């Protein structure tokens, strides 16, 4: 491997350069713009990202309700941290959306899930695990539908955090990665909450 080139100033062309570097000049900027996705959210993206923000605020409020009910016992700090994570995700979406951010939770979703977020730590952890799995599937669905790269990158980063929440909540519920492996790995039975076009 030549690190500094040859003594005569020439350099060897690598296989990568021969394979991937085109010698065909771009004739106009319109040739590139057709293949380049937009950076900022499109109007359709704004609707999807606003839904995502409302879902994150809903998750935050569900965790806060569980803490207020007394769930968590010696792991209450874990539930508080999860609420804070979802609040941070909602704030990040708000920063991207600006005045288009709804800044409110999805009340229908909250009402349908709040009974699972009570004082019992194990049942709250299992309900939260189901919520996080649903958010992972929902954000994966959104990721495939977003056009703007900024929104897609943000949703992808949120999705990673929420997938980790699933594993933590299964453990908080006292489940074993050996005996209860599906709780740690499976989302195939979960449907996306995202609005359909």
C-alpha atoms as one frame of an Amber mdcrd trajectory, in Angstrom:
protein
   0.000   0.000   0.000   1.390   3.390  -0.981   0.904   5.918   1.771   2.751
   8.865   0.283   2.616   8.349  -3.482   5.483   7.722  -5.831   8.749   9.611
  -6.102   7.842  11.022  -9.527   4.639  12.581  -8.106   2.245  10.179  -9.798
  -0.024   7.898  -7.878  -1.633   4.584  -8.515  -5.397   4.555  -9.205  -7.164
   2.232  -6.787  -9.833  -0.294  -7.701 -12.314   1.805  -5.723 -11.578   4.849
  -7.873 -11.868   2.831 -11.092 -15.174   1.332  -9.969 -16.978   4.185  -8.244
 -15.571   7.474  -9.436 -17.309   8.544 -12.606 -15.462  10.379 -15.328 -18.733
  11.543 -16.889 -19.224  15.233 -16.124 -22.490  16.453 -14.668 -24.065  18.595
 -17.364 -26.378  20.618 -15.138 -27.454  20.983 -11.535 -30.869  19.563 -12.428
 -29.182  16.198 -13.029 -28.247  16.090  -9.345 -31.369  17.647  -7.830 -33.659
  14.898  -9.083 -31.809  12.355  -6.953 -31.158  14.556  -3.929 -33.833  14.424
  -1.220 -34.835  17.663   0.481 -33.086  18.551   3.703 -36.046  20.238   5.433
 -39.378  18.521   6.086 -41.892  18.598   3.254 -45.568  19.433   3.987 -46.312
  15.684   4.167 -43.328  15.226   6.512 -44.633  17.971   8.802 -47.873  16.049
   9.338 -45.985  12.846  10.161 -43.459  14.565  12.426 -46.256  16.413  14.250
 -47.884  13.035  14.902 -44.560  11.721  16.213 -44.213  14.674  18.572 -47.730
  14.126  19.956 -46.913  10.423  20.479 -43.718  11.327  22.367 -45.601  13.741
  24.628 -48.166  10.999  25.247 -45.427   8.574  26.298 -43.931  11.200  28.615
 -47.313  11.788  30.268 -47.949   8.050  30.684 -44.637   7.598  32.521 -45.344
  10.647  34.662 -48.755   9.206  35.550 -47.170   5.893  36.581 -44.675   7.692
  38.817 -47.476   9.764  40.374 -49.398   6.525  41.054 -46.371   5.070  42.867
 -44.953   2.691  40.261 -41.256   2.005  40.126 -40.495   1.209  43.770 -36.688
   1.239  44.006 -36.525   1.777  40.221 -38.648   4.937  40.132 -35.661   6.859
  38.769 -35.794   4.604  35.683 -39.380   5.629  34.964 -38.540   9.289  35.560
 -35.616   8.978  33.137 -37.827   7.372  30.484 -40.322  10.236  30.829 -37.437
  12.688  30.415 -36.212  10.841  27.297 -39.614  11.166  25.651 -39.803  14.828
  26.633 -36.391  15.375  25.016 -37.531  13.579  21.846 -40.630  15.813  21.719
 -38.477  18.916  22.195 -36.172  17.835  19.360 -39.155  17.341  17.070 -40.461
  20.740  18.164 -37.159  22.359  17.236 -37.355  20.822  13.774 -41.031  21.670
  13.237 -41.008  25.164  14.715 -44.490  26.680  14.759 -45.906  23.538  13.094
 -45.254  21.484  16.251 -48.539  20.616  17.995 -47.008  20.787  21.516 -49.802
  18.556  22.875 -50.126  14.863  23.532 -52.441  12.568  21.610 -55.370  12.400
  24.074 -56.997   9.411  22.362 -53.780   7.407  22.633 -53.262   8.517  26.242
 -56.810   7.496  27.208 -56.458   4.096  25.557 -53.220   3.294  27.421 -53.443
   5.046  30.802 -55.001   2.093  32.641 -51.769   0.145  32.145 -49.676   2.834
  33.839 -50.723   2.423  37.468 -49.014   1.716  40.769 -47.886  -1.868  40.056
 -44.305  -1.745  38.781 -44.356  -5.027  36.862 -47.620  -4.337  35.028 -46.535
  -0.753  34.316 -43.211  -2.010  32.927 -45.040  -4.479  30.671 -47.480  -1.798
  29.462 -44.540   0.554  28.875 -42.690  -2.216  27.018 -45.693  -2.588  24.713
 -45.822   1.187  24.236 -42.109   1.376  23.386 -42.410  -1.529  20.930 -45.329
   0.259  19.289 -43.307   3.476  19.057 -40.393   1.569  17.497 -42.696   0.118
  14.836 -44.408   3.492  14.325 -41.139   5.376  13.918 -39.816   2.688  11.575
 -42.950   3.212   9.476 -42.438   6.999   9.565 -38.808   6.616   8.594 -39.816
   4.893   5.381 -42.302   7.639   4.539 -40.327  10.802   5.299 -38.714  12.687
   2.417 -36.645  15.293   4.265 -33.290  14.096   5.535 -33.356  16.149   8.753
 -36.642  14.613   9.866 -35.543  11.120   8.876 -32.267  11.441  10.791 -34.075
  12.675  13.893 -36.691   9.908  13.796 -33.934   7.321  13.297 -32.112   8.570
  16.386 -35.323   8.455  18.434 -36.063   4.954  17.190 -32.691   3.694  18.455
 -33.340   5.031  21.947 -36.816   3.563  22.100 -35.617   0.131  21.026 -33.233
   0.223  23.985 -36.121   1.208  26.248 -37.845  -2.061  25.274 -34.990  -4.170
  26.632 -34.726  -2.094  29.814 -38.458  -2.344  30.492 -38.533  -6.102  29.969
 -35.771  -6.369  32.571 -37.629  -3.953  34.891 -40.660  -6.248  34.625 -38.459
  -9.099  35.857 -38.275 -10.864  32.516 -35.287 -12.916  31.429 -33.483 -12.466
  28.102 -33.223 -16.271  28.013 -36.675 -17.420  29.095 -38.619 -14.456  27.685
 -36.547 -13.808  24.570 -39.537 -12.591  22.516 -39.993  -9.611  24.844 -36.445
  -8.561  24.029 -36.471  -9.162  20.271 -39.931  -9.340  18.713 -42.064  -6.535
  17.316 -43.720  -8.501  14.493 -47.194  -8.508  16.079 -47.213  -4.738  16.631
 -48.897  -2.292  14.247 -47.845   1.248  13.492 -49.881   4.088  14.954 -48.837
   6.494  12.193 -51.584   8.093  10.141 -51.979   6.362   6.812 -52.013   8.286
   3.557
